[in-house]
């Protein structure tokens, strides 16, 4: 009886998990399906789910109208650059807070986290003026810096949590063997924290990839990423849902592929290697 109850509970939990997962994924699925519809079918009432004439016309129009690869390349540089720069700054910061804590370490961590509660629009005007003065407006360098600073508290917090799980005795043994601070971080701490660093990289890359507020307000044409590419299909004449969905699908496709391969190969593999 106990086994039967356990098995039934597993089936119920699995079904519930799949239901929640499908509900969360449904908006993305609906966007993908709408991208293959005509404009008339996209606004049909009642909505048409699968029984419609599939077409690639929307993708053709989007590719003809916009330079998709330029927007994609900007997104890759901005998201990747801000994430890597954030990791370079956050690893020493998290190391010092985890292994050489001071009296105000917890206060500093809480203060860093509290900065995420500040509405972004509250600092838009001064940052905009600074960017004009420094010539960083509509530049990938400026966006890399801004997105790195916006996500830095999250990166530090995540790395700090992972570093706290590493026994300090291992670092002390490395010091006794003659390792300096640089060698301690690069050759002892970093390899042991690879699963945590990989998870932090993936999460913050996605956050930077999906950032819309700063990319729309600090870019015009040269450094515009995929978020601006999607926004360009919202016109005063109205929303063209099918073409907007095609642009959105083209924007989210790289991150969906990255998430899939990361889940299957990067994060799982590194975690398995750490356990092994």
Phi and psi in degrees as GROMACS dihedral restraints (atoms count N, CA, C in turn):
[ dihedral_restraints ]
;  ai    aj    ak    al  type     phi  dphi    fc
    3     4     5     6     1   -62.0    20    10
    4     5     6     7     1   -40.8    20    10
    6     7     8     9     1   -65.5    20    10
    7     8     9    10     1   -40.3    20    10
    9    10    11    12     1   -63.8    20    10
   10    11    12    13     1   -43.5    20    10
   12    13    14    15     1   -63.1    20    10
   13    14    15    16     1   -42.7    20    10
   15    16    17    18     1   -61.9    20    10
   16    17    18    19     1   -43.6    20    10
   18    19    20    21     1   -65.3    20    10
   19    20    21    22     1   -41.7    20    10
   21    22    23    24     1   -63.9    20    10
   22    23    24    25     1   -38.5    20    10
   24    25    26    27     1   -65.6    20    10
   25    26    27    28     1   -38.7    20    10
   27    28    29    30     1   -62.9    20    10
   28    29    30    31     1   -42.3    20    10
   30    31    32    33     1   -64.2    20    10
   31    32    33    34     1   -43.2    20    10
   33    34    35    36     1   -64.8    20    10
   34    35    36    37     1   -44.3    20    10
   36    37    38    39     1   -63.3    20    10
   37    38    39    40     1   -40.5    20    10
   39    40    41    42     1   -64.5    20    10
   40    41    42    43     1   -44.6    20    10
   42    43    44    45     1   -63.0    20    10
   43    44    45    46     1   -40.5    20    10
   45    46    47    48     1   -65.3    20    10
   46    47    48    49     1   -40.3    20    10
   48    49    50    51     1   -64.6    20    10
   49    50    51    52     1   -43.3    20    10
   51    52    53    54     1   -64.4    20    10
   52    53    54    55     1   -38.6    20    10
   54    55    56    57     1   -63.2    20    10
   55    56    57    58     1   -46.7    20    10
   57    58    59    60     1   -63.3    20    10
   58    59    60    61     1   -42.4    20    10
   60    61    62    63     1   -61.7    20    10
   61    62    63    64     1   -42.7    20    10
   63    64    65    66     1   -67.1    20    10
   64    65    66    67     1   -37.2    20    10
   66    67    68    69     1   -64.1    20    10
   67    68    69    70     1   -40.0    20    10
   69    70    71    72     1   -68.5    20    10
   70    71    72    73     1   -37.9    20    10
   72    73    74    75     1   -81.8    20    10
   73    74    75    76     1   -15.2    20    10
   75    76    77    78     1   -57.4    20    10
   76    77    78    79     1   -43.0    20    10
   78    79    80    81     1   -57.5    20    10
   79    80    81    82     1   -38.6    20    10
   81    82    83    84     1   -66.9    20    10
   82    83    84    85     1   -43.2    20    10
   84    85    86    87     1   -61.1    20    10
   85    86    87    88     1   -42.5    20    10
   87    88    89    90     1   -65.3    20    10
   88    89    90    91     1   -37.6    20    10
   90    91    92    93     1   -63.1    20    10
   91    92    93    94     1   -43.2    20    10
   93    94    95    96     1   -64.1    20    10
   94    95    96    97     1   -44.1    20    10
   96    97    98    99     1   -64.3    20    10
   97    98    99   100     1   -41.3    20    10
   99   100   101   102     1   -63.6    20    10
  100   101   102   103     1   -29.4    20    10
  102   103   104   105     1   -66.2    20    10
  103   104   105   106     1   -18.0    20    10
  105   106   107   108     1   -99.8    20    10
  106   107   108   109     1     7.7    20    10
  108   109   110   111     1  -100.3    20    10
  109   110   111   112     1   163.5    20    10
  111   112   113   114     1   -78.9    20    10
  112   113   114   115     1   166.0    20    10
  114   115   116   117     1   -62.3    20    10
  115   116   117   118     1   -36.6    20    10
  117   118   119   120     1   -65.9    20    10
  118   119   120   121     1   -42.3    20    10
  120   121   122   123     1   -69.9    20    10
  121   122   123   124     1   -31.6    20    10
  123   124   125   126     1   -66.2    20    10
  124   125   126   127     1   -29.2    20    10
  126   127   128   129     1  -107.3    20    10
  127   128   129   130     1    15.8    20    10
  129   130   131   132     1   -65.2    20    10
  130   131   132   133     1   145.4    20    10
  132   133   134   135     1  -131.8    20    10
  133   134   135   136     1   114.4    20    10
  135   136   137   138     1   -74.5    20    10
  136   137   138   139     1   158.7    20    10
  138   139   140   141     1   -62.5    20    10
  139   140   141   142     1   148.4    20    10
  141   142   143   144     1  -102.1    20    10
  142   143   144   145     1   126.5    20    10
  144   145   146   147     1   -89.0    20    10
  145   146   147   148     1   -65.7    20    10
  147   148   149   150     1  -121.3    20    10
  148   149   150   151     1   -25.4    20    10
  150   151   152   153     1   -82.7    20    10
  151   152   153   154     1    74.3    20    10
  153   154   155   156     1  -146.9    20    10
  154   155   156   157     1   165.2    20    10
  156   157   158   159     1   -80.4    20    10
  157   158   159   160     1   110.7    20    10
  159   160   161   162     1   -72.6    20    10
  160   161   162   163     1   140.5    20    10
  162   163   164   165     1  -144.9    20    10
  163   164   165   166     1   150.2    20    10
  165   166   167   168     1  -105.1    20    10
  166   167   168   169     1    12.2    20    10
  168   169   170   171     1   -60.7    20    10
  169   170   171   172     1   -38.9    20    10
  171   172   173   174     1   -62.3    20    10
  172   173   174   175     1   -41.8    20    10
  174   175   176   177     1   -65.8    20    10
  175   176   177   178     1   -38.4    20    10
  177   178   179   180     1   -62.9    20    10
  178   179   180   181     1   -43.9    20    10
  180   181   182   183     1   -64.6    20    10
  181   182   183   184     1   -42.4    20    10
  183   184   185   186     1   -63.4    20    10
  184   185   186   187     1   -43.9    20    10
  186   187   188   189     1   -67.7    20    10
  187   188   189   190     1   -33.4    20    10
  189   190   191   192     1   -72.8    20    10
  190   191   192   193     1   -34.9    20    10
  192   193   194   195     1   -81.5    20    10
  193   194   195   196     1   -34.3    20    10
  195   196   197   198     1  -126.6    20    10
  196   197   198   199     1   151.9    20    10
  198   199   200   201     1   -87.6    20    10
  199   200   201   202     1    84.0    20    10
  201   202   203   204     1   -58.9    20    10
  202   203   204   205     1   -42.1    20    10
  204   205   206   207     1   -64.5    20    10
  205   206   207   208     1   -32.6    20    10
  207   208   209   210     1   -66.2    20    10
  208   209   210   211     1   -44.9    20    10
  210   211   212   213     1   -62.7    20    10
  211   212   213   214     1   -42.1    20    10
  213   214   215   216     1   -62.6    20    10
  214   215   216   217     1   -45.0    20    10
  216   217   218   219     1   -63.9    20    10
  217   218   219   220     1   -39.7    20    10
  219   220   221   222     1   -61.2    20    10
  220   221   222   223     1   -42.4    20    10
  222   223   224   225     1   -63.5    20    10
  223   224   225   226     1   -41.6    20    10
  225   226   227   228     1   -63.2    20    10
  226   227   228   229     1   -45.8    20    10
  228   229   230   231     1   -66.3    20    10
  229   230   231   232     1   -44.9    20    10
  231   232   233   234     1   -67.8    20    10
  232   233   234   235     1   -48.8    20    10
  234   235   236   237     1   -67.5    20    10
  235   236   237   238     1   -46.2    20    10
  237   238   239   240     1   -66.9    20    10
  238   239   240   241     1   -43.4    20    10
  240   241   242   243     1   -64.5    20    10
  241   242   243   244     1   -43.8    20    10
  243   244   245   246     1   -66.3    20    10
  244   245   246   247     1   -35.4    20    10
  246   247   248   249     1   -69.7    20    10
  247   248   249   250     1   -46.1    20    10
  249   250   251   252     1   -65.0    20    10
  250   251   252   253     1   -44.0    20    10
  252   253   254   255     1   -62.5    20    10
  253   254   255   256     1   -39.4    20    10
  255   256   257   258     1   -64.0    20    10
  256   257   258   259     1   -39.6    20    10
  258   259   260   261     1   -65.3    20    10
  259   260   261   262     1   -42.2    20    10
  261   262   263   264     1   -60.4    20    10
  262   263   264   265     1   -38.5    20    10
  264   265   266   267     1   -80.1    20    10
  265   266   267   268     1   -37.0    20    10
  267   268   269   270     1   -77.4    20    10
  268   269   270   271     1   -31.0    20    10
  270   271   272   273     1   -60.8    20    10
  271   272   273   274     1   -51.7    20    10
  273   274   275   276     1   -62.9    20    10
  274   275   276   277     1   -37.0    20    10
  276   277   278   279     1   -64.7    20    10
  277   278   279   280     1   -46.5    20    10
  279   280   281   282     1   -66.7    20    10
  280   281   282   283     1   -35.4    20    10
  282   283   284   285     1   -61.5    20    10
  283   284   285   286     1   -47.6    20    10
  285   286   287   288     1   -64.3    20    10
  286   287   288   289     1   -38.3    20    10
  288   289   290   291     1   -72.5    20    10
  289   290   291   292     1   -31.3    20    10
  291   292   293   294     1   -82.6    20    10
  292   293   294   295     1   -36.9    20    10
  294   295   296   297     1  -112.8    20    10
  295   296   297   298     1   -18.2    20    10
  297   298   299   300     1  -130.3    20    10
  298   299   300   301     1    61.6    20    10
  300   301   302   303     1   -71.3    20    10
  301   302   303   304     1   148.1    20    10
  303   304   305   306     1  -111.3    20    10
  304   305   306   307     1  -174.0    20    10
  306   307   308   309     1   -67.0    20    10
  307   308   309   310     1   -29.3    20    10
  309   310   311   312     1  -104.7    20    10
  310   311   312   313     1    13.8    20    10
  312   313   314   315     1   -60.8    20    10
  313   314   315   316     1   -47.2    20    10
  315   316   317   318     1   -64.8    20    10
  316   317   318   319     1   -37.4    20    10
  318   319   320   321     1   -64.6    20    10
  319   320   321   322     1   -39.8    20    10
  321   322   323   324     1   -65.3    20    10
  322   323   324   325     1   -42.3    20    10
  324   325   326   327     1   -62.4    20    10
  325   326   327   328     1   -43.7    20    10
  327   328   329   330     1   -66.3    20    10
  328   329   330   331     1   -37.6    20    10
  330   331   332   333     1   -64.8    20    10
  331   332   333   334     1   -42.0    20    10
  333   334   335   336     1   -61.5    20    10
  334   335   336   337     1   -42.6    20    10
  336   337   338   339     1   -67.4    20    10
  337   338   339   340     1   -34.0    20    10
  339   340   341   342     1   -66.7    20    10
  340   341   342   343     1   -23.7    20    10
  342   343   344   345     1   -65.1    20    10
  343   344   345   346     1   -22.5    20    10
  345   346   347   348     1   -72.6    20    10
  346   347   348   349     1   -14.8    20    10
  348   349   350   351     1   -82.6    20    10
  349   350   351   352     1   -12.1    20    10
  351   352   353   354     1   -74.9    20    10
  352   353   354   355     1   126.4    20    10
  354   355   356   357     1   -60.2    20    10
  355   356   357   358     1   135.2    20    10
  357   358   359   360     1   -60.6    20    10
  358   359   360   361     1   -34.0    20    10
  360   361   362   363     1   -64.8    20    10
  361   362   363   364     1   -20.8    20    10
  363   364   365   366     1   -68.1    20    10
  364   365   366   367     1   -24.1    20    10
  366   367   368   369     1  -114.8    20    10
  367   368   369   370     1     7.6    20    10
  369   370   371   372     1   -63.4    20    10
  370   371   372   373     1   -47.4    20    10
  372   373   374   375     1   -61.6    20    10
  373   374   375   376     1   -50.2    20    10
  375   376   377   378     1   -63.6    20    10
  376   377   378   379     1   -39.0    20    10
  378   379   380   381     1   -64.9    20    10
  379   380   381   382     1   -38.5    20    10
  381   382   383   384     1   -61.8    20    10
  382   383   384   385     1   -43.5    20    10
  384   385   386   387     1   -66.5    20    10
  385   386   387   388     1   -39.3    20    10
  387   388   389   390     1   -62.7    20    10
  388   389   390   391     1   -41.9    20    10
  390   391   392   393     1   -64.5    20    10
  391   392   393   394     1   -38.0    20    10
  393   394   395   396     1   -64.5    20    10
  394   395   396   397     1   -44.4    20    10
  396   397   398   399     1   -64.4    20    10
  397   398   399   400     1   -36.4    20    10
  399   400   401   402     1   -94.8    20    10
  400   401   402   403     1     0.5    20    10
  402   403   404   405     1    70.2    20    10
  403   404   405   406     1    28.4    20    10
  405   406   407   408     1  -101.5    20    10
  406   407   408   409     1    -0.7    20    10
  408   409   410   411     1   -68.1    20    10
  409   410   411   412     1   135.5    20    10
  411   412   413   414     1    58.3    20    10
  412   413   414   415     1    44.8    20    10
  414   415   416   417     1  -132.0    20    10
  415   416   417   418     1   147.0    20    10
  417   418   419   420     1   -68.5    20    10
  418   419   420   421     1   -31.9    20    10
  420   421   422   423     1   -61.9    20    10
  421   422   423   424     1   -45.0    20    10
  423   424   425   426     1   -62.4    20    10
  424   425   426   427     1   -42.2    20    10
  426   427   428   429     1   -67.7    20    10
  427   428   429   430     1   -36.8    20    10
  429   430   431   432     1   -59.4    20    10
  430   431   432   433     1   -44.9    20    10
  432   433   434   435     1   -65.2    20    10
  433   434   435   436     1   -47.2    20    10
  435   436   437   438     1   -63.2    20    10
  436   437   438   439     1   -48.1    20    10
  438   439   440   441     1   -67.2    20    10
  439   440   441   442     1   -32.8    20    10
  441   442   443   444     1   -64.0    20    10
  442   443   444   445     1   -45.2    20    10
  444   445   446   447     1   -66.1    20    10
  445   446   447   448     1   -36.4    20    10
  447   448   449   450     1   -68.1    20    10
  448   449   450   451     1   -35.1    20    10
  450   451   452   453     1   -97.5    20    10
  451   452   453   454     1    -5.9    20    10
  453   454   455   456     1   -58.5    20    10
  454   455   456   457     1   -41.7    20    10
  456   457   458   459     1   -58.2    20    10
  457   458   459   460     1   -39.0    20    10
  459   460   461   462     1   -66.8    20    10
  460   461   462   463     1   -42.3    20    10
  462   463   464   465     1   -62.1    20    10
  463   464   465   466     1   -46.2    20    10
  465   466   467   468     1   -63.2    20    10
  466   467   468   469     1   -44.7    20    10
  468   469   470   471     1   -61.2    20    10
  469   470   471   472     1   -45.0    20    10
  471   472   473   474     1   -64.8    20    10
  472   473   474   475     1   -46.0    20    10
  474   475   476   477     1   -67.0    20    10
  475   476   477   478     1   -37.6    20    10
  477   478   479   480     1   -59.7    20    10
  478   479   480   481     1   -41.9    20    10
  480   481   482   483     1   -64.1    20    10
  481   482   483   484     1   -42.4    20    10
  483   484   485   486     1   -68.9    20    10
  484   485   486   487     1   -41.1    20    10
  486   487   488   489     1   -65.8    20    10
  487   488   489   490     1   -32.5    20    10
  489   490   491   492     1   -64.1    20    10
  490   491   492   493     1   -23.1    20    10
  492   493   494   495     1   -81.9    20    10
  493   494   495   496     1    -9.4    20    10
  495   496   497   498     1   -88.2    20    10
  496   497   498   499     1   126.6    20    10
  498   499   500   501     1   -60.5    20    10
  499   500   501   502     1   131.7    20    10
  501   502   503   504     1   -66.3    20    10
  502   503   504   505     1   -21.6    20    10
  504   505   506   507     1   -63.2    20    10
  505   506   507   508     1   -30.2    20    10
  507   508   509   510     1   -65.5    20    10
  508   509   510   511     1   -41.5    20    10
  510   511   512   513     1   -68.9    20    10
  511   512   513   514     1   -36.1    20    10
  513   514   515   516     1   -64.6    20    10
  514   515   516   517     1   -38.8    20    10
  516   517   518   519     1   -64.5    20    10
  517   518   519   520     1   -38.1    20    10
  519   520   521   522     1   -63.8    20    10
  520   521   522   523     1   -39.4    20    10
  522   523   524   525     1   -64.2    20    10
  523   524   525   526     1   -38.7    20    10
  525   526   527   528     1   -65.8    20    10
  526   527   528   529     1   -27.7    20    10
  528   529   530   531     1   -83.8    20    10
  529   530   531   532     1     2.6    20    10
  531   532   533   534     1    99.6    20    10
  532   533   534   535     1     9.2    20    10
  534   535   536   537     1   -74.6    20    10
  535   536   537   538     1   133.6    20    10
  537   538   539   540     1   -84.5    20    10
  538   539   540   541     1  -176.3    20    10
  540   541   542   543     1   -62.6    20    10
  541   542   543   544     1   -42.2    20    10
  543   544   545   546     1   -63.0    20    10
  544   545   546   547     1   -47.8    20    10
  546   547   548   549     1   -65.8    20    10
  547   548   549   550     1   -35.0    20    10
  549   550   551   552     1   -62.7    20    10
  550   551   552   553     1   -42.1    20    10
  552   553   554   555     1   -75.7    20    10
  553   554   555   556     1   -43.7    20    10
  555   556   557   558     1   -76.6    20    10
  556   557   558   559     1   -41.8    20    10
  558   559   560   561     1  -106.5    20    10
  559   560   561   562     1   -11.2    20    10
  561   562   563   564     1  -116.1    20    10
  562   563   564   565     1   -57.1    20    10
  564   565   566   567     1   -71.1    20    10
  565   566   567   568     1   -50.0    20    10
  567   568   569   570     1   -60.7    20    10
  568   569   570   571     1   -47.6    20    10
  570   571   572   573     1   -60.2    20    10
  571   572   573   574     1   -35.6    20    10
  573   574   575   576     1   -72.1    20    10
  574   575   576   577     1   -24.7    20    10
  576   577   578   579     1  -102.9    20    10
  577   578   579   580     1    15.4    20    10
  579   580   581   582     1   -56.3    20    10
  580   581   582   583     1   -45.1    20    10
  582   583   584   585     1   -58.1    20    10
  583   584   585   586     1   -42.8    20    10
  585   586   587   588     1   -68.5    20    10
  586   587   588   589     1   -39.5    20    10
  588   589   590   591     1   -65.6    20    10
  589   590   591   592     1   -39.9    20    10
  591   592   593   594     1   -63.0    20    10
  592   593   594   595     1   -43.1    20    10
  594   595   596   597     1   -63.9    20    10
  595   596   597   598     1   -41.2    20    10
  597   598   599   600     1   -64.9    20    10
  598   599   600   601     1   -42.2    20    10
  600   601   602   603     1   -59.1    20    10
  601   602   603   604     1   -47.1    20    10
  603   604   605   606     1   -64.2    20    10
  604   605   606   607     1   -47.4    20    10
  606   607   608   609     1   -61.9    20    10
  607   608   609   610     1   -46.1    20    10
  609   610   611   612     1   -74.8    20    10
  610   611   612   613     1   -27.3    20    10
  612   613   614   615     1   -64.7    20    10
  613   614   615   616     1   -42.1    20    10
  615   616   617   618     1   -65.8    20    10
  616   617   618   619     1   -41.8    20    10
  618   619   620   621     1   -60.5    20    10
  619   620   621   622     1   -43.8    20    10
  621   622   623   624     1   -69.1    20    10
  622   623   624   625     1   -36.3    20    10
  624   625   626   627     1   -64.1    20    10
  625   626   627   628     1   -39.0    20    10
  627   628   629   630     1   -87.9    20    10
  628   629   630   631     1    -5.3    20    10
  630   631   632   633     1   -62.9    20    10
  631   632   633   634     1   126.6    20    10
  633   634   635   636     1  -115.8    20    10
  634   635   636   637     1   -36.8    20    10
  636   637   638   639     1   -59.2    20    10
  637   638   639   640     1   -53.2    20    10
  639   640   641   642     1   -73.1    20    10
  640   641   642   643     1   -36.9    20    10
  642   643   644   645     1   -67.2    20    10
  643   644   645   646     1   -33.4    20    10
  645   646   647   648     1   -77.3    20    10
  646   647   648   649     1   -29.6    20    10
  648   649   650   651     1   -92.7    20    10
  649   650   651   652     1   -20.5    20    10
  651   652   653   654     1  -111.2    20    10
  652   653   654   655     1     5.5    20    10
  654   655   656   657     1  -129.1    20    10
  655   656   657   658     1   160.6    20    10
  657   658   659   660     1  -128.9    20    10
  658   659   660   661     1   -58.3    20    10
  660   661   662   663     1  -142.2    20    10
  661   662   663   664     1   -47.6    20    10
  663   664   665   666     1   -64.1    20    10
  664   665   666   667     1   -47.5    20    10
  666   667   668   669     1  -105.1    20    10
  667   668   669   670     1    13.4    20    10
  669   670   671   672     1   -65.1    20    10
  670   671   672   673     1   125.6    20    10
  672   673   674   675     1   -90.6    20    10
  673   674   675   676     1  -164.8    20    10
  675   676   677   678     1   -68.5    20    10
  676   677   678   679     1   -24.8    20    10
  678   679   680   681     1   -64.2    20    10
  679   680   681   682     1   -39.1    20    10
  681   682   683   684     1   -70.6    20    10
  682   683   684   685     1   -32.2    20    10
  684   685   686   687     1   -60.6    20    10
  685   686   687   688     1   -42.5    20    10
  687   688   689   690     1   -68.6    20    10
  688   689   690   691     1   -44.4    20    10
  690   691   692   693     1   -62.9    20    10
  691   692   693   694     1   -24.5    20    10
  693   694   695   696     1   -67.7    20    10
  694   695   696   697     1   -13.7    20    10
  696   697   698   699     1   -97.0    20    10
  697   698   699   700     1    11.4    20    10
  699   700   701   702     1  -105.5    20    10
  700   701   702   703     1   101.5    20    10
  702   703   704   705     1  -111.3    20    10
  703   704   705   706     1   161.3    20    10
  705   706   707   708     1   -61.6    20    10
  706   707   708   709     1   -24.2    20    10
  708   709   710   711     1   -71.7    20    10
  709   710   711   712     1   -14.4    20    10
  711   712   713   714     1   132.1    20    10
  712   713   714   715     1   175.0    20    10
  714   715   716   717     1   -93.5    20    10
  715   716   717   718     1   124.1    20    10
  717   718   719   720     1   -95.0    20    10
  718   719   720   721     1    93.4    20    10
  720   721   722   723     1   -60.5    20    10
  721   722   723   724     1   -41.2    20    10
  723   724   725   726     1   -65.9    20    10
  724   725   726   727     1   -45.3    20    10
  726   727   728   729     1   -70.8    20    10
  727   728   729   730     1   -37.7    20    10
  729   730   731   732     1   -62.6    20    10
  730   731   732   733     1   -39.3    20    10
  732   733   734   735     1   -67.8    20    10
  733   734   735   736     1   -37.1    20    10
  735   736   737   738     1   -64.4    20    10
  736   737   738   739     1   -43.6    20    10
  738   739   740   741     1   -63.7    20    10
  739   740   741   742     1   -40.5    20    10
  741   742   743   744     1   -65.4    20    10
  742   743   744   745     1   -40.9    20    10
  744   745   746   747     1   -62.9    20    10
  745   746   747   748     1   -41.6    20    10
  747   748   749   750     1   -66.4    20    10
  748   749   750   751     1   -28.0    20    10
  750   751   752   753     1   -78.8    20    10
  751   752   753   754     1   -36.9    20    10
  753   754   755   756     1   -88.9    20    10
  754   755   756   757     1   -15.8    20    10
  756   757   758   759     1   -57.4    20    10
  757   758   759   760     1   -47.2    20    10
  759   760   761   762     1   -60.3    20    10
  760   761   762   763     1   -39.2    20    10
  762   763   764   765     1   -74.1    20    10
  763   764   765   766     1   -31.2    20    10
  765   766   767   768     1   -67.0    20    10
  766   767   768   769     1   -41.3    20    10
  768   769   770   771     1   -65.3    20    10
  769   770   771   772     1   -43.3    20    10
  771   772   773   774     1   -61.2    20    10
  772   773   774   775     1   -44.3    20    10
  774   775   776   777     1   -62.6    20    10
  775   776   777   778     1   -38.9    20    10
  777   778   779   780     1   -65.3    20    10
  778   779   780   781     1   -49.8    20    10
  780   781   782   783     1   -68.0    20    10
  781   782   783   784     1   -34.1    20    10
  783   784   785   786     1   -66.0    20    10
  784   785   786   787     1   -40.6    20    10
  786   787   788   789     1   -66.1    20    10
  787   788   789   790     1   -39.9    20    10
  789   790   791   792     1   -81.0    20    10
  790   791   792   793     1   -35.2    20    10
  792   793   794   795     1  -116.3    20    10
  793   794   795   796     1   -47.8    20    10
  795   796   797   798     1   -76.8    20    10
  796   797   798   799     1   -65.9    20    10
  798   799   800   801     1   -65.9    20    10
  799   800   801   802     1   -48.9    20    10
  801   802   803   804     1   -64.1    20    10
  802   803   804   805     1   -41.5    20    10
  804   805   806   807     1   -66.4    20    10
  805   806   807   808     1   -43.0    20    10
  807   808   809   810     1   -67.8    20    10
  808   809   810   811     1   -38.2    20    10
  810   811   812   813     1   -64.3    20    10
  811   812   813   814     1   -41.9    20    10
  813   814   815   816     1   -62.3    20    10
  814   815   816   817     1   -41.2    20    10
  816   817   818   819     1   -65.2    20    10
  817   818   819   820     1   -37.1    20    10
  819   820   821   822     1   -67.0    20    10
  820   821   822   823     1   -40.9    20    10
  822   823   824   825     1   -66.8    20    10
  823   824   825   826     1   -41.3    20    10
